[in-house]
Structures are given as structure tokens and as C-alpha cells.
Amino acid sequence: MKIRRRLLRELGDHKIPYLGPSSRGFQQLWDSSYSGLVFRRSCSLPTELHCRVQAALLTLRRKGCLLKDLVRVRDRDVFTAVSRALFGEPGHTYRYLETRLFALPWHSEDSEVKGRNCCDPDLRAACKALWELNNFFCSDVSQLKEGDKLTQCVKAEAKLGEEIDTESKHSEDSKNSDGGDSESRQSEEGDTESKHSEEWDIESKHSDEGCSVSKQGDWETELKPGSEEGETSKVKQSETSTAPVSERREGKCPSWADEPISGKEKERVEIEAQERPVAQLKHSLSDYHIQDVEDPVSGQGCSQLTPSQVCTGPAKFNVTLLNYMDPAKTSHLKEEPYYGMGKMAVGWHHDENLISNSPVAVYNYSYHNDKGESSEGGTGEKTCWRIGLKVAWDIHTPGLMVPLESGDCYYMRDNLNSTHQHCVLAGETARFSSTHRVAECSRGTLTYIQSRCQEALSNLQTDPETGSHTLLTVQPITLQNCEEIHNEVEFEWLRQYWFQGQRYTRFCSWWSGPMEQLEKDWRLMEKMTMLFLATVEEEGQEGEGRREMAETLLSALTDRHQQRQTWRDRCHSSLAQTLPPEEAPVDRPFWGVDDPSMPLPFDLADIINKVESLLWRM
């Protein structure tokens, strides 16, 4: 850590070059180093689809459905800079930054939500519009031919020249300002190491998507060793070194043809040669990465990619994460620190928790005011939103910056999301983005967790006459499996839901019934724990088997006690208390509150002490 800080201080304010549409070599750089990025101009999408989707986005904002998430980063909570909501296949969830989002179902004609009165007609229509957009993306991304980078569209771009001047000005001004890297150095004296969160293509353990800004301060993510480093290190240096930045090449999109470089742009390109020694210094940073820390919940409810979880057929996007930000109402946006691209709405990151090699599709919609007037066709004086891309673990390849008009779409195909990182650069208008993903949901669907409950409760027998409960078997391996499921249900589903997922119930009640049933199953698992404890306390049990059961139970209860305390602290944290009542986290589930047959909540600390005493006497 200290070595990396020292190298960053030596690095100073130098920047890596990046290319925009007016830069010479832009199209060749795109072809050679960013071929997985495919762009669609707004005019290439059906007009009717634009109308339905944009009306849906405005409806969702008007209803207040887009909310900031309280996520967990380096053992503390921070708010996301963007407001968001998850939509997708019924019963699907998406987990990021130790936060599980519960998808509001898009109302397709053949989905299981058909005929269910879970939301009002306006919201139902909005959800259906997102489903239609999702269908379009599923069909379109599979039809694109290899080598397609841009969809042809002859369209006037009056403000393109102004954008490029702004782009060059950002790069120049950032070298003479106290933003970016200087803020990184100042943060070393604070209580976090926040401003180093994107240190030279470091793969973060968690995506920082939507968290580039926070009133509570920024944060540093940890390095993620793995295939990305090996894959990206194979990028041939000749691909970029043999294609000088000054080389001209005809662009594939008429509106993005190469143009003469402005004076500031030319100056930025000329200093590239001077920055090569600096680049070599930055390249050495990869030798000082931190090993990733084990997930605190050992992957329970998290998506752990396996070799079988690779996207090989046509893409089927199962969720879309909808984001909204109005830069005018954001107190501070951090400068992009490495290329001087401008203000970031979302910092450098990989989209996480996706099927390997699956594409990501993004729809961009920006507008000028609260009336929903689109930025398209405006005065051209406002800075448009842009996407920035860079090759991970590579400081030799220039970055790529692509401006986004309202209604534009882009795809990140093949392995682009894993071998590259991307950021979102803020414009001056409010913006929605609908980011469609193939989320890895092998352990993140309602069907999955319901099957886990059935697995655990199959060991519980109920007397039909008295209603009393007994265990079918008390084998240690069965005990361990049941208690693991018990913890998974409580901490990866119930507490996640009551912490933030329940906020959306006032808009859509789809999850209410399933979560009520899940809580009933959890209460039965609590009874099973007490039955296991009673068995351990029986003096007549065989010695070795009794001790193994006690040790297994002690491990599960200790983990449960620690996690309950963590969630209790989160629910009552100072940040959580700033939320309005309808969005405030709830410290739930409550043990025995709604069921008179249940005894008063037991104190886990007392039970843990009791089991420890039993083990001491054995």
C-alpha cells in the first residue's frame, strides 16, 4: 500500500492520452483495442419504441420509484450517487456491493405477473415498455455482425465541434487544477483511502458503479486478481504503437468522420511522447496489488462464476438496472483522474455479477428540464454525456471517449466488460440509463431460495394432532446444512429485503407475498435451531456425536450473532436515520412477534455461552 502511494505521488499530474471522435486515429483505436463496443445512433431505433421507453422513464421518476441505494463499502455504508431501481424477470434479484436489489417484474404478455394486480396501470405500462426495450436488445445484439462498430445514420451533429473543444479543455484544465490526483493525495490524511479507488486499472473487488460521488466521502476498492490481468496483459503493444494517434482513417459513421484537430487537442497529442516514461512508472504499479479478501458471507447468495456459467448462445437479458442523475442537483462530481476526460458521474468499473462473456446493453436518455423535454435538438451549448473506456491493466493504450446523444444505445459485447473498464462522464442535463444485463442468478432467484427452504424444512416433522415439532434426524451434516440455509434465508434475503427492498412495496406489491412466506419458513428454522439445541443438551447422547453437533451449532450461532449485530448497526446508523420513514431500513425479521405460539426472542449470546459451557464439560 505504501509503495503504491509513493509511486502515485511520483506520478504527479501527468495524464494518459485519450481519443474522441475528432481525434486522428479514433476509429483505428476503436477497431484495434475496443472492438467489443458497438454503438447505435438514436435514429436507428424505432420511433415508437423511443416514445414508449422515454415516457416510461419519466413515469417512474414522477412516481418516485428511483431511489438511492445505501451500499456497503469497506465495512461502512455509503449512498450511491445515482438513483436507481431494478426491473426484470419475476423473482430475480441482482446483488452488488453487499446489497441485494429485488426486481420489479416487467409485465410481459406471457409472464407469471399477468393478471396479478400488483401495481397501478401506469407503472404496469412503464414496466412493459422496459420489457419491449429488453426484447429489442436481445434480438438486436445477436444479429450484429462481427466488426460492426457503428450503425450508419446520416445526422447533423452541430454541437460535435463544441464537444471536442470541451473535451480538450477538460484534459488541459485538469493538469493545472487541484482536482483528480491532488484530491487523492489529500485523502491520505483522512479516515479513508478513498481517492485511490481506481488506481491504474486495478480490478476492484466490487464495482463502484453509481458510487463515484458521496457526501460521506469516496472510498477505495481492493484489487481483484484473476483472469482479467492475464487476459489483458496479452494485448499486443504493436496494435497501438503501430497506429499513431496522428494517423487519419475514414470513420464508419458519417457524423463521426475525422476532423482537423484543434490547437489544444494537438498540444495534448504532442505531449504523449513526453508521458511515455511516466507510463512505464505507472505500469510497475501492477506489481503491488492487494489480494482480494474473502467474501464475509462466504458467497452465500452471491454469484460465484463457474466454468459452466459462460454465455455461449444468444443473449437473454434478464434484468435492467435503471439509473437516474441530475448533475445540477449533485453537490460534487469527481474529476476523471487519469485521462482528464472531465467530471465523472460513475467511476471506472466493471459491471459485476454477470454471466461470463455476456453482453451489456445500455439505453441513454437525457433531457433539459423536469417537463421531460429531450436534450436532442437543443442549443448545443450544454455538455453532453459521454462514456469513457480503457483497457484494464494497460497504461500504454489510449483511452476512448464516445459522446452520447439522447436516445443513443451501445453494447459491450464478448469479454469487453471483463478485460476493459468503463466510466460515465457527466453532461449538464439530467440523464436516465437503462442497463440491460445477463445477471448470474443461480443463487439469486425466488425459486432458488424457496427450494433451499424446502430442503431445510424437510427435516422438520409436525404432529397433525398436537402441532408439536420434532426433527427427523440430528446428524451433524444435516444440522450444518440446515443452519447454513437458515443463515442464508435471514441475511441474504429477509434482512436484505427489509433493509431496502421493502421500499418499493408502495409501488409494486409483487414481492410482499413471497417474502411473508419466506419469513414463515424462517420462523420454523428458528424452532429447528431450538430443537437442535435441546438435543445437544441431552445427557444421554453419544459423546463424540454430541460434541460434533455442539461444535457445528456453536459455529452457526456465532456467525448468526455477528451478522445480526452488523445488520442492527446498519439499520440504526446515522446514514440510515437520514432517510424518510417510507425508505428507512427495518430491523427485521422479528422472532416470535406475529406468532403467539413462539416463545420470546432468545438471546443468542446466552445460548452461545451455554453451548461453550457444554463443550467445556465434554
Secondary structure in CASP SS format (residue, H / E / C, confidence):
PFRMAT SS
TARGET T0000
AUTHOR 0000-0000-0000
METHOD secondary structure of the structure
MODEL  1
M C 1.00
K H 1.00
I H 1.00
R H 1.00
R H 1.00
R H 1.00
L H 1.00
L H 1.00
R H 1.00
E H 1.00
L H 1.00
G C 1.00
D C 1.00
H C 1.00
K C 1.00
I C 1.00
P C 1.00
Y E 1.00
L E 1.00
G C 1.00
P C 1.00
S C 1.00
S C 1.00
R C 1.00
G C 1.00
F H 1.00
Q H 1.00
Q H 1.00
L H 1.00
W H 1.00
D H 1.00
S H 1.00
S H 1.00
Y C 1.00
S C 1.00
G C 1.00
L E 1.00
V E 1.00
F E 1.00
R E 1.00
R C 1.00
S H 1.00
C H 1.00
S H 1.00
L C 1.00
P C 1.00
T H 1.00
E H 1.00
L H 1.00
H H 1.00
C H 1.00
R H 1.00
V H 1.00
Q H 1.00
A H 1.00
A H 1.00
L H 1.00
L H 1.00
T H 1.00
L H 1.00
R H 1.00
R H 1.00
K C 1.00
G C 1.00
C C 1.00
L C 1.00
L E 1.00
K E 1.00
D E 1.00
L E 1.00
V E 1.00
R E 1.00
V E 1.00
R C 1.00
D C 1.00
R E 1.00
D E 1.00
V E 1.00
F E 1.00
T E 1.00
A E 1.00
V E 1.00
S E 1.00
R E 1.00
A E 1.00
L E 1.00
F E 1.00
G E 1.00
E C 1.00
P C 1.00
G C 1.00
H E 1.00
T E 1.00
Y E 1.00
R E 1.00
Y E 1.00
L C 1.00
E C 1.00
T E 1.00
R E 1.00
L E 1.00
F E 1.00
A C 1.00
L E 1.00
P E 1.00
W C 1.00
H C 1.00
S C 1.00
E C 1.00
D C 1.00
S C 1.00
E C 1.00
V C 1.00
K C 1.00
G C 1.00
R C 1.00
N C 1.00
C C 1.00
C C 1.00
D C 1.00
P H 1.00
D H 1.00
L H 1.00
R H 1.00
A H 1.00
A H 1.00
C H 1.00
K H 1.00
A H 1.00
L H 1.00
W H 1.00
E H 1.00
L H 1.00
N H 1.00
N H 1.00
F H 1.00
F H 1.00
C H 1.00
S H 1.00
D H 1.00
V H 1.00
S H 1.00
Q H 1.00
L C 1.00
K C 1.00
E C 1.00
G C 1.00
D C 1.00
K C 1.00
L E 1.00
T C 1.00
Q C 1.00
C C 1.00
V C 1.00
K C 1.00
A C 1.00
E C 1.00
A C 1.00
K C 1.00
L H 1.00
G H 1.00
E H 1.00
E H 1.00
I H 1.00
D H 1.00
T H 1.00
E H 1.00
S H 1.00
K H 1.00
H H 1.00
S H 1.00
E H 1.00
D H 1.00
S H 1.00
K H 1.00
N C 1.00
S C 1.00
D C 1.00
G C 1.00
G C 1.00
D H 1.00
S H 1.00
E H 1.00
S H 1.00
R H 1.00
Q H 1.00
S H 1.00
E C 1.00
E C 1.00
G C 1.00
D C 1.00
T C 1.00
E C 1.00
S H 1.00
K H 1.00
H H 1.00
S C 1.00
E C 1.00
E H 1.00
W H 1.00
D H 1.00
I C 1.00
E C 1.00
S E 1.00
K C 1.00
H C 1.00
S C 1.00
D C 1.00
E C 1.00
G C 1.00
C C 1.00
S C 1.00
V C 1.00
S C 1.00
K C 1.00
Q C 1.00
G C 1.00
D C 1.00
W C 1.00
E C 1.00
T C 1.00
E C 1.00
L E 1.00
K C 1.00
P C 1.00
G C 1.00
S H 1.00
E H 1.00
E H 1.00
G H 1.00
E H 1.00
T H 1.00
S C 1.00
K C 1.00
V C 1.00
K C 1.00
Q H 1.00
S H 1.00
E H 1.00
T H 1.00
S H 1.00
T C 1.00
A C 1.00
P C 1.00
V C 1.00
S C 1.00
E C 1.00
R C 1.00
R C 1.00
E C 1.00
G C 1.00
K C 1.00
C C 1.00
P H 1.00
S H 1.00
W H 1.00
A C 1.00
D C 1.00
E C 1.00
P C 1.00
I C 1.00
S C 1.00
G H 1.00
K H 1.00
E H 1.00
K H 1.00
E H 1.00
R H 1.00
V H 1.00
E H 1.00
I C 1.00
E H 1.00
A H 1.00
Q H 1.00
E H 1.00
R H 1.00
P H 1.00
V H 1.00
A H 1.00
Q H 1.00
L H 1.00
K H 1.00
H H 1.00
S H 1.00
L H 1.00
S H 1.00
D H 1.00
Y H 1.00
H C 1.00
I C 1.00
Q C 1.00
D C 1.00
V C 1.00
E C 1.00
D C 1.00
P C 1.00
V C 1.00
S C 1.00
G C 1.00
Q C 1.00
G C 1.00
C C 1.00
S C 1.00
Q C 1.00
L C 1.00
T C 1.00
P C 1.00
S C 1.00
Q C 1.00
V E 1.00
C C 1.00
T C 1.00
G C 1.00
P C 1.00
A C 1.00
K C 1.00
F C 1.00
N C 1.00
V E 1.00
T E 1.00
L E 1.00
L E 1.00
N E 1.00
Y E 1.00
M E 1.00
D C 1.00
P H 1.00
A H 1.00
K H 1.00
T C 1.00
S C 1.00
H C 1.00
L C 1.00
K C 1.00
E E 1.00
E C 1.00
P C 1.00
Y C 1.00
Y C 1.00
G C 1.00
M C 1.00
G C 1.00
K E 1.00
M E 1.00
A E 1.00
V E 1.00
G E 1.00
W E 1.00
H E 1.00
H C 1.00
D C 1.00
E C 1.00
N C 1.00
L E 1.00
I C 1.00
S E 1.00
N C 1.00
S C 1.00
P C 1.00
V E 1.00
A E 1.00
V E 1.00
Y E 1.00
N E 1.00
Y E 1.00
S E 1.00
Y E 1.00
H C 1.00
N C 1.00
D C 1.00
K C 1.00
G C 1.00
E C 1.00
S E 1.00
S C 1.00
E C 1.00
G C 1.00
G C 1.00
T C 1.00
G C 1.00
E C 1.00
K C 1.00
T C 1.00
C C 1.00
W E 1.00
R E 1.00
I E 1.00
G E 1.00
L E 1.00
K E 1.00
V E 1.00
A C 1.00
W C 1.00
D C 1.00
I C 1.00
H C 1.00
T C 1.00
P C 1.00
G E 1.00
L E 1.00
M E 1.00
V E 1.00
P E 1.00
L E 1.00
E C 1.00
S C 1.00
G C 1.00
D C 1.00
C E 1.00
Y E 1.00
Y E 1.00
M E 1.00
R C 1.00
D C 1.00
N C 1.00
L H 1.00
N H 1.00
S H 1.00
T H 1.00
H E 1.00
Q E 1.00
H E 1.00
C E 1.00
V E 1.00
L E 1.00
A C 1.00
G C 1.00
E C 1.00
T C 1.00
A E 1.00
R E 1.00
F E 1.00
S E 1.00
S E 1.00
T E 1.00
H E 1.00
R E 1.00
V C 1.00
A E 1.00
E C 1.00
C C 1.00
S C 1.00
R C 1.00
G C 1.00
T E 1.00
L H 1.00
T H 1.00
Y H 1.00
I H 1.00
Q H 1.00
S H 1.00
R H 1.00
C H 1.00
Q H 1.00
E H 1.00
A H 1.00
L H 1.00
S C 1.00
N C 1.00
L E 1.00
Q E 1.00
T E 1.00
D C 1.00
P C 1.00
E C 1.00
T C 1.00
G C 1.00
S C 1.00
H E 1.00
T E 1.00
L E 1.00
L C 1.00
T C 1.00
V C 1.00
Q C 1.00
P H 1.00
I H 1.00
T H 1.00
L H 1.00
Q H 1.00
N H 1.00
C H 1.00
E H 1.00
E H 1.00
I H 1.00
H H 1.00
N H 1.00
E H 1.00
V H 1.00
E H 1.00
F H 1.00
E H 1.00
W H 1.00
L H 1.00
R H 1.00
Q H 1.00
Y H 1.00
W H 1.00
F H 1.00
Q C 1.00
G H 1.00
Q H 1.00
R H 1.00
Y H 1.00
T H 1.00
R H 1.00
F C 1.00
C C 1.00
S C 1.00
W C 1.00
W C 1.00
S H 1.00
G H 1.00
P H 1.00
M H 1.00
E H 1.00
Q H 1.00
L H 1.00
E H 1.00
K H 1.00
D H 1.00
W H 1.00
R H 1.00
L H 1.00
M H 1.00
E H 1.00
K H 1.00
M H 1.00
T H 1.00
M H 1.00
L H 1.00
F H 1.00
L H 1.00
A H 1.00
T H 1.00
V H 1.00
E H 1.00
E C 1.00
E C 1.00
G C 1.00
Q C 1.00
E C 1.00
G H 1.00
E H 1.00
G H 1.00
R H 1.00
R H 1.00
E H 1.00
M H 1.00
A H 1.00
E H 1.00
T H 1.00
L H 1.00
L H 1.00
S H 1.00
A H 1.00
L H 1.00
T H 1.00
D H 1.00
R H 1.00
H H 1.00
Q H 1.00
Q H 1.00
R H 1.00
Q H 1.00
T H 1.00
W H 1.00
R H 1.00
D H 1.00
R H 1.00
C H 1.00
H C 1.00
S C 1.00
S C 1.00
L C 1.00
A H 1.00
Q H 1.00
T H 1.00
L C 1.00
P C 1.00
P C 1.00
E C 1.00
E C 1.00
A C 1.00
P C 1.00
V C 1.00
D C 1.00
R C 1.00
P C 1.00
F C 1.00
W C 1.00
G C 1.00
V C 1.00
D C 1.00
D C 1.00
P C 1.00
S C 1.00
M C 1.00
P C 1.00
L C 1.00
P C 1.00
F C 1.00
D C 1.00
L H 1.00
A H 1.00
D H 1.00
I H 1.00
I H 1.00
N H 1.00
K H 1.00
V H 1.00
E H 1.00
S H 1.00
L H 1.00
L H 1.00
W H 1.00
R H 1.00
M C 1.00
END
